[in-house]
């Protein structure tokens, strides 16, 4: 009877150890793949934020330039761009093609 019990325990140990190793290996592979996907997503997010940062810096530079401009330059720019005014004797051409 004791031989049979020992044989079962040896069989159980020889089956259990490789199963545990296989499970741990599977978990490690899954963990590696999951982390790589997360890293890729964060890199894409970083690129998007850097693009937004560059656009915001360009806007800030334009606003700084406008702050440094004199009042007459600002008034002239608003009159030309928003109100459609022109200087005396100046011809303004409007592109109606929409291109």
N, CA, C and O atoms as a GROMACS GRO file, in nm:
protein
  396
    1UNK      N    1   0.080  -0.117   0.000
    1UNK     CA    2   0.000   0.000   0.000
    1UNK      C    3   0.085   0.126   0.000
    1UNK      O    4   0.055   0.223  -0.069
    2UNK      N    5   0.194   0.124   0.079
    2UNK     CA    6   0.282   0.240   0.087
    2UNK      C    7   0.349   0.267  -0.047
    2UNK      O    8   0.371   0.382  -0.083
    3UNK      N    9   0.380   0.164  -0.120
    3UNK     CA   10   0.444   0.181  -0.251
    3UNK      C   11   0.349   0.251  -0.347
    3UNK      O   12   0.390   0.336  -0.426
    4UNK      N   13   0.223   0.215  -0.339
    4UNK     CA   14   0.123   0.276  -0.427
    4UNK      C   15   0.107   0.425  -0.397
    4UNK      O   16   0.095   0.506  -0.489
    5UNK      N   17   0.105   0.462  -0.268
    5UNK     CA   18   0.092   0.601  -0.226
    5UNK      C   19   0.215   0.679  -0.270
    5UNK      O   20   0.202   0.791  -0.320
    6UNK      N   21   0.332   0.624  -0.252
    6UNK     CA   22   0.455   0.691  -0.296
    6UNK      C   23   0.456   0.709  -0.446
    6UNK      O   24   0.497   0.814  -0.497
    7UNK      N   25   0.410   0.608  -0.516
    7UNK     CA   26   0.408   0.616  -0.662
    7UNK      C   27   0.313   0.727  -0.708
    7UNK      O   28   0.343   0.800  -0.802
    8UNK      N   29   0.199   0.740  -0.642
    8UNK     CA   30   0.104   0.846  -0.676
    8UNK      C   31   0.164   0.982  -0.647
    8UNK      O   32   0.148   1.075  -0.726
    9UNK      N   33   0.232   0.996  -0.534
    9UNK     CA   34   0.292   1.125  -0.499
    9UNK      C   35   0.402   1.161  -0.599
    9UNK      O   36   0.412   1.277  -0.640
   10UNK      N   37   0.484   1.066  -0.638
   10UNK     CA   38   0.588   1.092  -0.737
   10UNK      C   39   0.525   1.131  -0.871
   10UNK      O   40   0.573   1.221  -0.940
   11UNK      N   41   0.417   1.062  -0.906
   11UNK     CA   42   0.348   1.093  -1.031
   11UNK      C   43   0.288   1.234  -1.023
   11UNK      O   44   0.295   1.310  -1.119
   12UNK      N   45   0.230   1.266  -0.908
   12UNK     CA   46   0.170   1.397  -0.889
   12UNK      C   47   0.277   1.506  -0.894
   12UNK      O   48   0.257   1.610  -0.958
   13UNK      N   49   0.390   1.485  -0.828
   13UNK     CA   50   0.499   1.582  -0.828
   13UNK      C   51   0.558   1.598  -0.968
   13UNK      O   52   0.591   1.709  -1.009
   14UNK      N   53   0.572   1.489  -1.039
   14UNK     CA   54   0.630   1.499  -1.173
   14UNK      C   55   0.534   1.564  -1.272
   14UNK      O   56   0.577   1.614  -1.375
   15UNK      N   57   0.406   1.566  -1.243
   15UNK     CA   58   0.307   1.631  -1.329
   15UNK      C   59   0.285   1.775  -1.286
   15UNK      O   60   0.267   1.862  -1.371
   16UNK      N   61   0.285   1.802  -1.157
   16UNK     CA   62   0.254   1.934  -1.102
   16UNK      C   63   0.364   2.035  -1.131
   16UNK      O   64   0.335   2.149  -1.167
   17UNK      N   65   0.488   1.998  -1.116
   17UNK     CA   66   0.600   2.091  -1.136
   17UNK      C   67   0.603   2.146  -1.279
   17UNK      O   68   0.612   2.268  -1.294
   18UNK      N   69   0.596   2.064  -1.384
   18UNK     CA   70   0.596   2.121  -1.519
   18UNK      C   71   0.473   2.208  -1.546
   18UNK      O   72   0.482   2.307  -1.618
   19UNK      N   73   0.358   2.172  -1.488
   19UNK     CA   74   0.238   2.254  -1.506
   19UNK      C   75   0.258   2.392  -1.443
   19UNK      O   76   0.221   2.493  -1.503
   20UNK      N   77   0.315   2.396  -1.324
   20UNK     CA   78   0.340   2.525  -1.259
   20UNK      C   79   0.440   2.608  -1.338
   20UNK      O   80   0.423   2.729  -1.354
   21UNK      N   81   0.543   2.544  -1.388
   21UNK     CA   82   0.643   2.616  -1.468
   21UNK      C   83   0.578   2.668  -1.596
   21UNK      O   84   0.605   2.782  -1.636
   22UNK      N   85   0.494   2.589  -1.659
   22UNK     CA   86   0.424   2.632  -1.780
   22UNK      C   87   0.331   2.748  -1.752
   22UNK      O   88   0.324   2.843  -1.830
   23UNK      N   89   0.258   2.742  -1.640
   23UNK     CA   90   0.169   2.852  -1.603
   23UNK      C   91   0.246   2.981  -1.576
   23UNK      O   92   0.206   3.089  -1.619
   24UNK      N   93   0.357   2.970  -1.504
   24UNK     CA   94   0.439   3.089  -1.475
   24UNK      C   95   0.497   3.147  -1.604
   24UNK      O   96   0.500   3.268  -1.622
   25UNK      N   97   0.542   3.060  -1.693
   25UNK     CA   98   0.596   3.107  -1.821
   25UNK      C   99   0.488   3.177  -1.904
   25UNK      O  100   0.513   3.280  -1.965
   26UNK      N  101   0.368   3.119  -1.905
   26UNK     CA  102   0.257   3.182  -1.977
   26UNK      C  103   0.223   3.318  -1.919
   26UNK      O  104   0.197   3.413  -1.993
   27UNK      N  105   0.223   3.327  -1.787
   27UNK     CA  106   0.195   3.456  -1.723
   27UNK      C  107   0.301   3.559  -1.758
   27UNK      O  108   0.269   3.675  -1.784
   28UNK      N  109   0.426   3.518  -1.757
   28UNK     CA  110   0.535   3.611  -1.790
   28UNK      C  111   0.525   3.659  -1.935
   28UNK      O  112   0.548   3.776  -1.962
   29UNK      N  113   0.493   3.570  -2.026
   29UNK     CA  114   0.476   3.610  -2.167
   29UNK      C  115   0.360   3.707  -2.181
   29UNK      O  116   0.371   3.810  -2.248
   30UNK      N  117   0.246   3.674  -2.117
   30UNK     CA  118   0.129   3.762  -2.123
   30UNK      C  119   0.163   3.899  -2.064
   30UNK      O  120   0.126   4.002  -2.120
   31UNK      N  121   0.234   3.900  -1.952
   31UNK     CA  122   0.272   4.025  -1.887
   31UNK      C  123   0.362   4.109  -1.978
   31UNK      O  124   0.345   4.230  -1.986
   32UNK      N  125   0.455   4.046  -2.045
   32UNK     CA  126   0.545   4.116  -2.136
   32UNK      C  127   0.467   4.178  -2.252
   32UNK      O  128   0.489   4.294  -2.286
   33UNK      N  129   0.378   4.102  -2.312
   33UNK     CA  130   0.299   4.153  -2.425
   33UNK      C  131   0.210   4.268  -2.379
   33UNK      O  132   0.200   4.370  -2.447
   34UNK      N  133   0.146   4.253  -2.264
   34UNK     CA  134   0.058   4.358  -2.212
   34UNK      C  135   0.136   4.487  -2.187
   34UNK      O  136   0.089   4.595  -2.220
   35UNK      N  137   0.254   4.475  -2.128
   35UNK     CA  138   0.335   4.593  -2.101
   35UNK      C  139   0.382   4.660  -2.230
   35UNK      O  140   0.389   4.783  -2.236
   36UNK      N  141   0.415   4.581  -2.332
   36UNK     CA  142   0.457   4.639  -2.459
   36UNK      C  143   0.343   4.717  -2.524
   36UNK      O  144   0.365   4.823  -2.582
   37UNK      N  145   0.221   4.665  -2.514
   37UNK     CA  146   0.104   4.735  -2.568
   37UNK      C  147   0.083   4.867  -2.493
   37UNK      O  148   0.055   4.970  -2.554
   38UNK      N  149   0.097   4.864  -2.362
   38UNK     CA  150   0.082   4.985  -2.282
   38UNK      C  151   0.189   5.089  -2.317
   38UNK      O  152   0.159   5.208  -2.326
   39UNK      N  153   0.312   5.044  -2.336
   39UNK     CA  154   0.420   5.136  -2.373
   39UNK      C  155   0.392   5.199  -2.508
   39UNK      O  156   0.413   5.320  -2.525
   40UNK      N  157   0.346   5.121  -2.603
   40UNK     CA  158   0.314   5.174  -2.736
   40UNK      C  159   0.203   5.279  -2.728
   40UNK      O  160   0.211   5.383  -2.793
   41UNK      N  161   0.100   5.252  -2.649
   41UNK     CA  162  -0.009   5.348  -2.633
   41UNK      C  163   0.040   5.478  -2.570
   41UNK      O  164   0.000   5.586  -2.611
   42UNK      N  165   0.125   5.467  -2.472
   42UNK     CA  166   0.179   5.587  -2.406
   42UNK      C  167   0.270   5.667  -2.499
   42UNK      O  168   0.273   5.790  -2.493
   43UNK      N  169   0.343   5.598  -2.586
   43UNK     CA  170   0.427   5.670  -2.682
   43UNK      C  171   0.342   5.749  -2.780
   43UNK      O  172   0.374   5.863  -2.812
   44UNK      N  173   0.232   5.689  -2.827
   44UNK     CA  174   0.142   5.760  -2.916
   44UNK      C  175   0.080   5.881  -2.846
   44UNK      O  176   0.065   5.988  -2.905
   45UNK      N  177   0.044   5.863  -2.721
   45UNK     CA  178  -0.012   5.973  -2.643
   45UNK      C  179   0.092   6.085  -2.626
   45UNK      O  180   0.058   6.203  -2.635
   46UNK      N  181   0.217   6.048  -2.603
   46UNK     CA  182   0.324   6.146  -2.589
   46UNK      C  183   0.342   6.225  -2.718
   46UNK      O  184   0.359   6.347  -2.714
   47UNK      N  185   0.340   6.156  -2.833
   47UNK     CA  186   0.354   6.225  -2.961
   47UNK      C  187   0.240   6.324  -2.983
   47UNK      O  188   0.263   6.434  -3.033
   48UNK      N  189   0.119   6.286  -2.947
   48UNK     CA  190   0.004   6.376  -2.962
   48UNK      C  191   0.020   6.499  -2.873
   48UNK      O  192  -0.010   6.610  -2.915
   49UNK      N  193   0.066   6.478  -2.751
   49UNK     CA  194   0.085   6.590  -2.659
   49UNK      C  195   0.198   6.681  -2.708
   49UNK      O  196   0.189   6.803  -2.696
   50UNK      N  197   0.304   6.622  -2.763
   50UNK     CA  198   0.413   6.704  -2.816
   50UNK      C  199   0.367   6.786  -2.935
   50UNK      O  200   0.412   6.900  -2.953
   51UNK      N  201   0.279   6.731  -3.018
   51UNK     CA  202   0.224   6.806  -3.131
   51UNK      C  203   0.141   6.924  -3.080
   51UNK      O  204   0.151   7.035  -3.132
   52UNK      N  205   0.059   6.898  -2.979
   52UNK     CA  206  -0.020   7.006  -2.920
   52UNK      C  207   0.069   7.113  -2.859
   52UNK      O  208   0.040   7.232  -2.868
   53UNK      N  209   0.177   7.070  -2.797
   53UNK     CA  210   0.270   7.164  -2.736
   53UNK      C  211   0.334   7.254  -2.842
   53UNK      O  212   0.346   7.375  -2.823
   54UNK      N  213   0.373   7.195  -2.954
   54UNK     CA  214   0.434   7.274  -3.061
   54UNK      C  215   0.333   7.375  -3.116
   54UNK      O  216   0.369   7.490  -3.142
   55UNK      N  217   0.208   7.334  -3.133
   55UNK     CA  218   0.105   7.427  -3.182
   55UNK      C  219   0.082   7.539  -3.081
   55UNK      O  220   0.066   7.655  -3.119
   56UNK      N  221   0.079   7.504  -2.954
   56UNK     CA  222   0.058   7.606  -2.850
   56UNK      C  223   0.175   7.703  -2.844
   56UNK      O  224   0.156   7.823  -2.823
   57UNK      N  225   0.298   7.652  -2.862
   57UNK     CA  226   0.414   7.742  -2.863
   57UNK      C  227   0.406   7.839  -2.980
   57UNK      O  228   0.440   7.956  -2.966
   58UNK      N  229   0.363   7.790  -3.097
   58UNK     CA  230   0.349   7.878  -3.213
   58UNK      C  231   0.243   7.985  -3.185
   58UNK      O  232   0.262   8.102  -3.220
   59UNK      N  233   0.132   7.946  -3.123
   59UNK     CA  234   0.029   8.045  -3.087
   59UNK      C  235   0.084   8.147  -2.988
   59UNK      O  236   0.056   8.267  -2.999
   60UNK      N  237   0.161   8.100  -2.891
   60UNK     CA  238   0.219   8.191  -2.792
   60UNK      C  239   0.315   8.290  -2.857
   60UNK      O  240   0.317   8.408  -2.821
   61UNK      N  241   0.395   8.242  -2.952
   61UNK     CA  242   0.488   8.332  -3.021
   61UNK      C  243   0.412   8.437  -3.101
   61UNK      O  244   0.452   8.554  -3.104
   62UNK      N  245   0.303   8.397  -3.166
   62UNK     CA  246   0.222   8.492  -3.241
   62UNK      C  247   0.160   8.595  -3.148
   62UNK      O  248   0.157   8.714  -3.180
   63UNK      N  249   0.111   8.551  -3.035
   63UNK     CA  250   0.053   8.645  -2.938
   63UNK      C  251   0.160   8.738  -2.881
   63UNK      O  252   0.134   8.857  -2.860
   64UNK      N  253   0.278   8.685  -2.856
   64UNK     CA  254   0.388   8.771  -2.807
   64UNK      C  255   0.426   8.875  -2.910
   64UNK      O  256   0.451   8.991  -2.877
   65UNK      N  257   0.429   8.832  -3.038
   65UNK     CA  258   0.460   8.927  -3.144
   65UNK      C  259   0.354   9.036  -3.152
   65UNK      O  260   0.386   9.154  -3.173
   66UNK      N  261   0.229   8.998  -3.135
   66UNK     CA  262   0.122   9.097  -3.139
   66UNK      C  263   0.130   9.193  -3.021
   66UNK      O  264   0.100   9.311  -3.035
   67UNK      N  265   0.171   9.143  -2.906
   67UNK     CA  266   0.186   9.231  -2.790
   67UNK      C  267   0.299   9.331  -2.811
   67UNK      O  268   0.290   9.445  -2.764
   68UNK      N  269   0.404   9.290  -2.880
   68UNK     CA  270   0.516   9.379  -2.904
   68UNK      C  271   0.488   9.480  -3.016
   68UNK      O  272   0.553   9.584  -3.023
   69UNK      N  273   0.392   9.450  -3.101
   69UNK     CA  274   0.359   9.540  -3.211
   69UNK      C  275   0.295   9.667  -3.155
   69UNK      O  276   0.234   9.666  -3.048
   70UNK      N  277   0.311   9.776  -3.230
   70UNK     CA  278   0.251   9.902  -3.185
   70UNK      C  279   0.100   9.898  -3.206
   70UNK      O  280   0.048   9.812  -3.277
   71UNK      N  281   0.031   9.992  -3.142
   71UNK     CA  282  -0.115   9.997  -3.153
   71UNK      C  283  -0.160  10.020  -3.297
   71UNK      O  284  -0.260   9.964  -3.341
   72UNK      N  285  -0.085  10.102  -3.371
   72UNK     CA  286  -0.123  10.130  -3.510
   72UNK      C  287  -0.114  10.004  -3.596
   72UNK      O  288  -0.200   9.981  -3.681
   73UNK      N  289  -0.013   9.923  -3.575
   73UNK     CA  290   0.000   9.799  -3.651
   73UNK      C  291  -0.115   9.703  -3.621
   73UNK      O  292  -0.167   9.638  -3.711
   74UNK      N  293  -0.154   9.695  -3.495
   74UNK     CA  294  -0.264   9.607  -3.458
   74UNK      C  295  -0.394   9.657  -3.519
   74UNK      O  296  -0.472   9.578  -3.572
   75UNK      N  297  -0.418   9.787  -3.511
   75UNK     CA  298  -0.540   9.844  -3.569
   75UNK      C  299  -0.543   9.822  -3.719
   75UNK      O  300  -0.647   9.787  -3.774
   76UNK      N  301  -0.429   9.842  -3.786
   76UNK     CA  302  -0.423   9.821  -3.931
   76UNK      C  303  -0.450   9.674  -3.966
   76UNK      O  304  -0.522   9.645  -4.061
   77UNK      N  305  -0.393   9.583  -3.890
   77UNK     CA  306  -0.414   9.440  -3.918
   77UNK      C  307  -0.560   9.402  -3.900
   77UNK      O  308  -0.614   9.329  -3.983
   78UNK      N  309  -0.624   9.450  -3.795
   78UNK     CA  310  -0.766   9.419  -3.773
   78UNK      C  311  -0.851   9.482  -3.883
   78UNK      O  312  -0.945   9.418  -3.933
   79UNK      N  313  -0.820   9.604  -3.922
   79UNK     CA  314  -0.897   9.671  -4.027
   79UNK      C  315  -0.885   9.596  -4.160
   79UNK      O  316  -0.983   9.585  -4.233
   80UNK      N  317  -0.767   9.546  -4.191
   80UNK     CA  318  -0.747   9.474  -4.318
   80UNK      C  319  -0.811   9.334  -4.314
   80UNK      O  320  -0.885   9.296  -4.405
   81UNK      N  321  -0.782   9.258  -4.208
   81UNK     CA  322  -0.823   9.119  -4.203
   81UNK      C  323  -0.972   9.102  -4.173
   81UNK      O  324  -1.040   9.022  -4.238
   82UNK      N  325  -1.022   9.175  -4.076
   82UNK     CA  326  -1.159   9.152  -4.031
   82UNK      C  327  -1.260   9.246  -4.095
   82UNK      O  328  -1.374   9.207  -4.119
   83UNK      N  329  -1.220   9.367  -4.124
   83UNK     CA  330  -1.315   9.464  -4.178
   83UNK      C  331  -1.302   9.483  -4.329
   83UNK      O  332  -1.390   9.543  -4.391
   84UNK      N  333  -1.195   9.434  -4.388
   84UNK     CA  334  -1.177   9.442  -4.533
   84UNK      C  335  -1.135   9.580  -4.582
   84UNK      O  336  -1.153   9.610  -4.700
   85UNK      N  337  -1.080   9.663  -4.498
   85UNK     CA  338  -1.037   9.796  -4.539
   85UNK      C  339  -0.906   9.788  -4.616
   85UNK      O  340  -0.834   9.689  -4.610
   86UNK      N  341  -0.879   9.897  -4.691
   86UNK     CA  342  -0.754   9.907  -4.766
   86UNK      C  343  -0.703  10.050  -4.756
   86UNK      O  344  -0.780  10.141  -4.724
   87UNK      N  345  -0.576  10.069  -4.782
   87UNK     CA  346  -0.518  10.203  -4.782
   87UNK      C  347  -0.565  10.277  -4.906
   87UNK      O  348  -0.603  10.214  -5.005
   88UNK      N  349  -0.563  10.411  -4.903
   88UNK     CA  350  -0.605  10.487  -5.022
   88UNK      C  351  -0.515  10.454  -5.142
   88UNK      O  352  -0.392  10.453  -5.130
   89UNK      N  353  -0.577  10.427  -5.256
   89UNK     CA  354  -0.504  10.395  -5.378
   89UNK      C  355  -0.458  10.250  -5.385
   89UNK      O  356  -0.394  10.212  -5.483
   90UNK      N  357  -0.487  10.170  -5.287
   90UNK     CA  358  -0.444  10.031  -5.284
   90UNK      C  359  -0.555   9.942  -5.343
   90UNK      O  360  -0.673   9.963  -5.317
   91UNK      N  361  -0.514   9.846  -5.422
   91UNK     CA  362  -0.611   9.752  -5.480
   91UNK      C  363  -0.607   9.621  -5.401
   91UNK      O  364  -0.500   9.568  -5.373
   92UNK      N  365  -0.724   9.570  -5.367
   92UNK     CA  366  -0.735   9.444  -5.294
   92UNK      C  367  -0.802   9.343  -5.385
   92UNK      O  368  -0.911   9.367  -5.437
   93UNK      N  369  -0.736   9.231  -5.405
   93UNK     CA  370  -0.791   9.123  -5.487
   93UNK      C  371  -0.838   9.011  -5.397
   93UNK      O  372  -0.769   8.969  -5.304
   94UNK      N  373  -0.959   8.964  -5.426
   94UNK     CA  374  -1.018   8.857  -5.345
   94UNK      C  375  -1.026   8.733  -5.431
   94UNK      O  376  -1.078   8.737  -5.543
   95UNK      N  377  -0.976   8.623  -5.380
   95UNK     CA  378  -0.978   8.495  -5.450
   95UNK      C  379  -1.114   8.431  -5.428
   95UNK      O  380  -1.146   8.389  -5.316
   96UNK      N  381  -1.195   8.422  -5.532
   96UNK     CA  382  -1.330   8.368  -5.522
   96UNK      C  383  -1.335   8.220  -5.562
   96UNK      O  384  -1.442   8.159  -5.555
   97UNK      N  385  -1.224   8.163  -5.602
   97UNK     CA  386  -1.223   8.024  -5.647
   97UNK      C  387  -1.240   7.926  -5.532
   97UNK      O  388  -1.282   7.812  -5.554
   98UNK      N  389  -1.208   7.967  -5.413
   98UNK     CA  390  -1.222   7.880  -5.297
   98UNK      C  391  -1.109   7.778  -5.282
   98UNK      O  392  -1.120   7.688  -5.200
   99UNK      N  393  -1.004   7.791  -5.358
   99UNK     CA  394  -0.892   7.698  -5.352
   99UNK      C  395  -0.789   7.744  -5.255
   99UNK      O  396  -0.688   7.678  -5.236
   0.00000   0.00000   0.00000
